[in-house]
Amino acid sequence: MRHNYVPAPYTIHEGIRKLPPGQMLTLAWGTKEPVVEPYWSARAAAEAGFRTPSNRSHAALTDALDSLLRDAVAGQMVADVPLGAFLSGGIDSSSS
């Protein structure tokens, strides 16, 4: 109640825990123990980027990122009701 949410790895259900960020749980048929493993690593992605740098221009990379972000947001904007967004104006997001 102190946090107004249930902090990880705890849940409101006894004996059930949250998965850490970037992890997936796999339960194979006929096994009793699940396997928790990472499906993505920011470090591995950054290291791969350094090993194989892009030969595209800064403008082309910026356009590609813009396109990816627009597609990601558009995919989350599908609803049968009108959507809106609130931008924080609280003390934690204002400059000092």
C-alpha positions in Angstrom: 0.0 0.0 0.0 2.9 2.3 0.6 3.9 2.3 -3.1 0.4 2.3 -4.6 1.5 -0.7 -6.6 3.0 -4.2 -6.0 6.8 -3.9 -6.5 8.7 -6.6 -8.4 9.1 -9.5 -8.1 6.0 -9.7 -5.9 2.4 -10.0 -7.0 -1.0 -10.0 -5.2 -1.1 -13.8 -5.6 0.8 -16.1 -3.2 3.5 -18.2 -4.8 3.5 -16.2 -8.1 6.2 -13.7 -9.0 6.7 -11.2 -11.8 9.3 -11.8 -14.5 12.2 -9.4 -14.6 12.2 -6.9 -17.6 13.5 -8.5 -20.8 12.9 -12.1 -19.6 10.6 -14.8 -20.8 9.3 -17.9 -19.1 9.1 -21.2 -21.0 7.5 -24.3 -19.8 8.1 -27.4 -21.9 5.5 -30.1 -22.2 6.2 -32.8 -19.7 8.5 -30.8 -17.5 7.8 -29.5 -14.0 10.3 -26.5 -13.8 9.9 -23.4 -16.0 13.0 -21.9 -17.6 13.4 -18.1 -17.3 15.8 -16.6 -19.9 16.4 -13.2 -21.5 14.7 -12.6 -24.8 16.5 -9.2 -25.4 19.5 -7.5 -23.9 20.3 -3.8 -24.3 23.9 -4.5 -23.8 24.0 -7.2 -26.6 22.1 -4.8 -28.9 24.6 -2.0 -28.3 27.6 -4.3 -28.7 26.2 -5.6 -32.0 25.7 -2.1 -33.2 29.3 -1.2 -32.4 30.6 -4.4 -34.1 28.6 -3.7 -37.3 28.1 0.1 -37.7 25.6 1.4 -40.2 26.8 3.0 -43.4 23.7 5.1 -43.7 23.7 8.8 -43.2 22.6 10.6 -40.1 19.5 11.8 -41.9 18.6 8.3 -43.1 19.0 6.9 -39.7 16.9 9.7 -38.2 14.2 9.0 -40.8 14.3 5.3 -40.0 14.0 5.9 -36.3 11.1 8.3 -36.9 9.3 5.7 -39.0 9.8 3.0 -36.4 8.5 5.2 -33.6 5.5 6.3 -35.6 4.7 2.6 -36.4 5.1 1.6 -32.8 2.8 4.4 -31.5 0.2 3.7 -34.3 0.1 0.1 -33.2 -0.9 1.1 -29.7 -3.5 3.6 -30.9 -6.0 1.0 -32.1 -9.2 1.2 -30.0 -12.9 1.3 -30.3 -13.2 4.4 -28.3 -11.6 7.9 -28.6 -8.0 8.0 -27.3 -6.1 10.8 -25.5 -2.8 11.3 -23.9 -1.8 13.2 -20.7 1.6 14.8 -20.5 3.0 15.3 -17.0 3.5 18.8 -15.8 4.4 17.7 -12.2 7.3 18.8 -10.2 9.3 15.7 -11.2 9.2 16.6 -14.9 9.8 20.4 -14.7 13.2 21.9 -15.0 14.7 23.6 -12.0 
